[in-house]
């Protein structure tokens, strides 16, 4: 292979990687939009507001909660729409199940 062929091959590889990254980003956006639509259906405005406030402090925790809320709604294990009081109850239950580690120094 000469230098031109190597450059063309590398260019094709980079273009394929960029195309794949763009497709992945598009899928991610679609999933996020779908999740937002579902949450809008299953949460009252007050509950959505609480989640958005909590997202500022604990984004990963809220992400997990949102997925769990969607699962609860799909399986019919909660009354819809979930109001602020129900959400607070669910949050308390999830925080209780959170493991804590204590380090004692001597």
C-alpha positions in Angstrom: 0.0 0.0 0.0 1.2 3.4 -0.7 0.7 6.5 1.4 -2.5 7.7 -0.5 -4.2 4.4 0.1 -3.4 4.5 3.8 -4.8 8.0 4.1 -8.0 7.1 2.3 -8.4 4.0 4.5 -7.9 6.0 7.6 -10.3 8.7 6.4 -13.0 6.0 5.7 -12.5 4.6 9.2 -12.8 8.0 10.8 -16.0 8.8 8.8 -17.5 5.4 9.9 -16.6 6.2 13.6 -18.2 9.7 13.3 -21.3 8.2 11.7 -21.6 5.7 14.4 -21.2 8.3 17.1 -23.8 10.5 15.5 -26.3 7.5 15.4 -25.6 6.7 19.0 -26.2 10.3 20.0 -29.5 10.4 18.1 -30.6 7.1 19.8 -29.7 8.6 23.2 -31.7 11.8 22.5 -34.7 9.7 21.4 -34.6 7.6 24.5 -34.3 10.7 26.7 -37.3 12.3 24.9 -39.4 9.1 25.3 -38.5 9.0 29.0 -39.5 12.6 29.5 -42.9 12.0 27.8 -43.5 9.0 30.1 -42.5 10.9 33.2 -44.8 13.7 32.2 -47.7 11.2 32.0 -47.0 9.5 35.3 -45.9 12.4 37.5 -47.8 15.4 38.7 -46.2 18.8 38.0 -45.2 19.1 41.7 -43.5 15.7 41.6 -41.7 16.6 38.4 -40.5 19.8 40.0 -39.2 17.9 43.0 -37.3 15.5 40.8 -35.8 18.3 38.8 -34.6 20.1 42.0 -33.1 16.8 43.2 -31.4 16.3 39.9 -29.2 19.3 40.6 -27.7 17.7 43.7 -27.8 14.0 42.7 -28.1 13.4 39.0 -27.3 9.7 39.0 -29.7 9.0 41.8 -32.5 10.8 40.0 -31.7 8.9 36.8 -32.1 5.6 38.7 -35.3 6.8 40.3 -36.8 7.9 37.0 -36.2 4.4 35.5 -37.7 2.8 38.6 -40.8 5.0 38.4 -41.3 4.1 34.8 -41.1 0.4 35.7 -43.5 0.8 38.6 -46.0 2.6 36.3 -45.7 0.0 33.6 -46.3 -2.9 36.0 -49.2 -1.1 37.6 -47.7 -1.2 41.1 -48.5 2.5 41.8 -51.5 4.7 41.4 -51.2 7.2 38.6 -50.4 10.0 38.4 -47.7 9.9 41.2 -48.1 13.0 43.3 -45.5 14.8 45.4 -46.4 12.9 48.6 -46.1 9.5 46.9 -42.8 10.5 45.3 -41.4 11.6 48.7 -42.5 8.2 50.2 -40.7 6.4 47.3 -37.6 8.5 47.8 -37.5 7.8 51.5 -37.8 4.1 50.9 -35.0 4.2 48.3 -32.7 6.1 50.6 -33.3 3.7 53.4 -32.1 0.8 51.2 -28.9 2.7 50.4 -25.9 1.2 52.0 -23.7 3.3 54.2 -20.2 2.7 55.3 -18.8 3.9 58.6 -15.1 4.2 59.2 -14.0 4.2 62.8 -10.7 5.7 63.6 -8.8 4.6 66.7 
